[in-house]
């Protein structure tokens, strides 16, 4: 699905110093093949700079990306992310500078994909989150954190609905996300999370 990604983004990554990328992200670089290898959400991906392609290292593995959003995130992560530890403070997308204006309309995070799948089945939500590598935390009716990368944890919260109120889901991000990702790349990541859990 790398055909959805502008080739100039690959060119920008090619211009980066591989040693700097490795230090910031913990990725690996094969200079013979001109390829980066990076772990994202428990899967290993290859970024092939010769062919302008992002793909799972092993064919048939990895997450199914939505319009290449995951691969766009991976490219930006390699280019720009900082090696700073998570703060442990959770914030919503609207707590991030500029987020209240950005995350609405066409950029509303599609958490309805999650509630549409699980509805009032809290047990199924827990089961699928564990299957996706989630670690339970004490928030909402059920909540799980996911290590997208070592410096980018994301929490998914779920409130079970009843006869008066529908089920509700919410994504939270570590406070340091504002230093790591611009809003459009954060949106791309959030969409991928919703599609992965809501599939």
Secondary structure, 3 states (H helix, E strand, C coil): CHHHCCHHHHHHHHCCCHHHHHHHHCCEEECCCCEEEEEECCEEEEEECCCCEEEECCCCCCCCCCCCHHHHHHHHHHHHCCCCCCCCCEECHHHCCCHHHHCCHHHCCCCHHHHHHHCCCHHHHHHHHHHCCCEECCCCCEEEEEEEECCEEEEEEEECCCCCCCCEEEEEEECCHHHHCCHHHHHHHHHHHHHHHHC
